[in-house]
Amino acid sequence: MMKKVEFWFSIGSPYTYLTVMRLPRIVAKTGLTVEWRPFSARQLMEEDGYHPYADKPVRTAYMWTDIARQAQKFGLSPTLPAPFPIQGYELANRVALVAAKEGWVAKYVAQTYQRWFHDGHPAGQEPNLSKTLTNLGQDPDQVIAQAEGVVMGQAFEAATRDARERGVFDTPSFVVEDQVYLGDDRLPDALRHAIPNPKARVMKKPDAPSQPVAAKRMTG
């Protein structure tokens, strides 16, 4: 019997791109139940005094090179480096929380990252935000007002506290039966835990488009 996977994420994390662009296809192929859980990884990192990419050009350059290699392996074609860090971090994630409550979070996050990593429009800012919401049949003004409201702000803080209590402190993270798997490269391990039947797993060769396009060469 398959077990539920909690996918803890923060829009704003570059490595989370690799997960959100593949996870819906994995769900479609396996029937896996995934609960999308937005939280503020940035807040938890700041509380721990950890700033992995701030003023660290060598580390940042490696990150983009690594993401480019992984993206090519998965048949993804981002334009790298993408704008980073982003200014609309909290709003993007508050909107994700609204979307999670209303049932359209997976499509929202995937399209947000698509526009950020492929079109160069930062998440949580215009035109990314309004175009993504409109494309999903949502009213941007209404959704943004709800996301910026006190209720959703408190819900976002509660989600972040819940993440820390669950042992989640970075993104992307996967929780299966209270066990935490941190990083996109640990997604296969989370799938092994969640899907007992090996024939149902998507492991060695991730599901990719029928005609994969290699990742574009990085510039800058």
C-alpha positions as CSV (number, residue, x, y, z in Angstrom):
1,M,0.0,0.0,0.0
2,M,1.4,3.4,-1.0
3,K,2.1,5.9,1.7
4,K,1.5,9.7,1.4
5,V,4.4,12.0,0.7
6,E,4.4,15.4,2.2
7,F,6.3,17.7,-0.1
8,W,7.6,20.7,1.9
9,F,8.7,23.5,-0.3
10,S,9.5,27.2,-0.5
11,I,9.2,29.0,-3.8
12,G,12.5,30.9,-4.1
13,S,14.7,27.8,-3.8
14,P,16.4,27.1,-7.1
15,Y,16.8,23.4,-6.5
16,T,13.1,23.1,-5.8
17,Y,12.6,23.8,-9.5
18,L,13.9,20.3,-10.3
19,T,11.3,18.7,-8.1
20,V,8.2,20.7,-9.0
21,M,8.8,20.2,-12.8
22,R,8.9,16.4,-12.3
23,L,6.6,15.6,-9.4
24,P,3.3,16.0,-11.2
25,R,4.4,13.4,-13.9
26,I,5.5,11.1,-11.2
27,V,2.1,11.4,-9.5
28,A,0.3,10.8,-12.8
29,K,2.3,7.7,-13.5
30,T,2.3,6.1,-10.1
31,G,-0.9,7.3,-8.4
32,L,1.1,8.6,-5.5
33,T,-0.6,10.9,-3.0
34,V,1.4,14.1,-2.5
35,E,0.5,16.8,0.0
36,W,2.1,20.1,-1.1
37,R,3.2,22.0,2.0
38,P,4.5,25.6,1.5
39,F,6.6,27.1,4.3
40,S,9.3,29.7,4.8
41,A,12.7,27.9,4.5
42,R,14.3,31.4,4.5
43,Q,12.9,32.1,8.0
44,L,14.2,28.8,9.4
45,M,17.6,29.4,7.8
46,E,17.8,32.9,9.3
47,E,16.8,31.6,12.7
48,D,19.7,29.1,12.4
49,G,22.1,31.8,11.2
50,Y,22.5,29.9,7.9
51,H,22.8,31.8,4.6
52,P,24.0,29.3,2.0
53,Y,24.3,31.6,-1.0
54,A,24.5,35.2,0.3
55,D,27.8,36.7,-0.8
56,K,29.1,33.3,-1.9
57,P,29.8,33.6,-5.6
58,V,31.7,30.3,-5.9
59,R,28.9,28.3,-4.2
60,T,26.3,30.1,-6.3
61,A,28.1,29.4,-9.6
62,Y,28.3,25.7,-8.6
63,M,24.6,25.7,-7.8
64,W,23.6,26.8,-11.3
65,T,26.1,24.4,-12.9
66,D,24.7,21.6,-10.9
67,I,21.1,22.5,-11.6
68,A,21.9,22.7,-15.4
69,R,23.3,19.2,-15.3
70,Q,20.4,17.7,-13.4
71,A,17.9,19.6,-15.6
72,Q,19.5,18.1,-18.8
73,K,19.2,14.6,-17.3
74,F,15.5,15.1,-16.6
75,G,14.8,16.6,-20.1
76,L,14.2,20.1,-18.8
77,S,15.4,23.2,-20.6
78,P,15.7,26.2,-18.2
79,T,17.5,29.4,-19.0
80,L,20.2,29.7,-16.4
81,P,21.2,31.4,-14.3
82,A,17.6,32.5,-13.4
83,P,17.0,35.7,-11.4
84,F,18.1,35.0,-7.8
85,P,17.4,35.7,-5.1
86,I,13.8,36.9,-5.7
87,Q,12.1,39.8,-3.9
88,G,8.5,38.3,-4.0
89,Y,9.5,35.3,-1.9
90,E,6.9,35.6,0.9
91,L,4.0,36.6,-1.4
92,A,4.7,33.7,-3.8
93,N,4.5,31.2,-0.9
94,R,1.5,32.8,0.7
95,V,-0.3,32.4,-2.7
96,A,0.9,28.8,-2.7
97,L,-0.8,28.4,0.7
98,V,-4.0,29.8,-0.7
99,A,-3.7,27.4,-3.7
100,A,-3.0,24.4,-1.4
101,K,-6.2,25.1,0.5
102,E,-8.2,25.4,-2.7
103,G,-6.7,22.5,-4.6
104,W,-4.7,24.1,-7.4
105,V,-1.2,24.3,-5.7
106,A,0.7,21.9,-8.0
107,K,-0.3,23.7,-11.2
108,Y,0.4,27.1,-9.6
109,V,3.9,26.2,-8.3
110,A,4.9,24.4,-11.6
111,Q,3.8,27.4,-13.7
112,T,5.4,29.9,-11.4
113,Y,8.8,28.1,-11.7
114,Q,8.3,27.7,-15.5
115,R,7.9,31.4,-15.9
116,W,10.8,32.1,-13.5
117,F,13.3,29.5,-14.8
118,H,12.4,29.5,-18.5
119,D,11.1,33.1,-19.1
120,G,13.2,34.9,-16.6
121,H,10.3,36.4,-14.7
122,P,10.9,36.1,-10.9
123,A,8.3,34.3,-8.8
124,G,6.0,36.4,-6.7
125,Q,6.5,39.5,-8.9
126,E,4.8,40.8,-12.0
127,P,4.3,39.7,-14.6
128,N,4.8,36.2,-13.3
129,L,2.2,36.3,-10.5
130,S,-0.8,37.7,-12.5
131,K,-0.1,35.7,-15.6
132,T,0.1,32.5,-13.7
133,L,-3.0,33.2,-11.7
134,T,-5.0,34.3,-14.8
135,N,-3.9,31.2,-16.7
136,L,-5.2,29.0,-13.9
137,G,-8.6,30.8,-14.0
138,Q,-8.0,32.7,-10.8
139,D,-8.7,36.4,-10.1
140,P,-5.2,37.9,-9.4
141,D,-6.5,40.8,-7.3
142,Q,-8.7,38.5,-5.2
143,V,-6.0,35.9,-4.6
144,I,-3.3,38.3,-3.9
145,A,-5.5,40.2,-1.4
146,Q,-6.3,37.0,0.3
147,A,-2.6,35.9,0.4
148,E,-1.6,39.3,1.9
149,G,-4.3,39.2,4.5
150,V,-3.8,38.6,8.2
151,V,-5.4,35.2,8.2
152,M,-3.1,33.8,5.5
153,G,-0.1,35.5,7.2
154,Q,-0.9,33.6,10.4
155,A,-1.4,30.4,8.5
156,F,2.0,30.8,6.8
157,E,3.7,31.3,10.2
158,A,1.9,28.2,11.5
159,A,3.0,26.2,8.5
160,T,6.6,27.2,9.1
161,R,6.4,26.3,12.8
162,D,4.9,23.0,11.8
163,A,7.8,22.4,9.4
164,R,10.4,22.9,12.1
165,E,8.4,20.6,14.5
166,R,8.4,17.9,11.8
167,G,12.2,18.2,11.4
168,V,12.0,20.1,8.1
169,F,14.5,23.0,7.8
170,D,15.2,23.4,4.1
171,T,13.6,22.9,0.7
172,P,12.8,20.7,-1.1
173,S,12.0,18.2,1.6
174,F,9.9,15.0,1.6
175,V,8.3,13.5,4.7
176,V,7.1,9.9,4.6
177,E,5.8,8.4,7.9
178,D,7.6,11.1,9.8
179,Q,10.9,10.4,8.1
180,V,12.5,13.4,6.4
181,Y,14.3,13.3,3.1
182,L,16.1,16.6,2.3
183,G,17.0,17.6,-1.3
184,D,15.8,16.9,-4.8
185,D,18.4,14.1,-5.0
186,R,16.6,12.4,-2.1
187,L,13.3,12.2,-4.0
188,P,14.1,8.6,-5.2
189,D,14.6,7.5,-1.6
190,A,11.3,9.1,-0.5
191,L,9.6,7.3,-3.4
192,R,11.1,3.9,-2.3
193,H,9.7,4.5,1.1
194,A,6.3,5.6,-0.1
195,I,5.8,3.0,-2.9
196,P,6.5,-0.6,-1.8
197,N,6.0,-2.0,-5.3
198,P,9.2,-1.4,-7.4
199,K,7.3,-1.7,-10.7
200,A,5.2,1.4,-9.7
201,R,8.2,3.6,-9.0
202,V,9.8,6.2,-11.2
203,M,13.4,6.0,-10.3
204,K,16.3,5.4,-12.6
205,K,14.9,7.2,-15.6
206,P,12.5,10.1,-14.6
207,D,9.5,10.6,-16.8
208,A,10.5,13.2,-19.3
209,P,8.8,14.7,-22.4
210,S,8.7,12.5,-25.5
211,Q,11.3,14.6,-27.1
212,P,13.6,15.9,-24.4
213,V,15.4,19.2,-25.0
214,A,18.8,19.6,-23.4
215,A,19.3,22.4,-20.9
216,K,20.4,25.6,-22.5
217,R,24.0,26.6,-22.0
218,M,24.5,28.9,-19.0
219,T,25.5,32.5,-19.6
220,G,27.1,34.9,-17.2
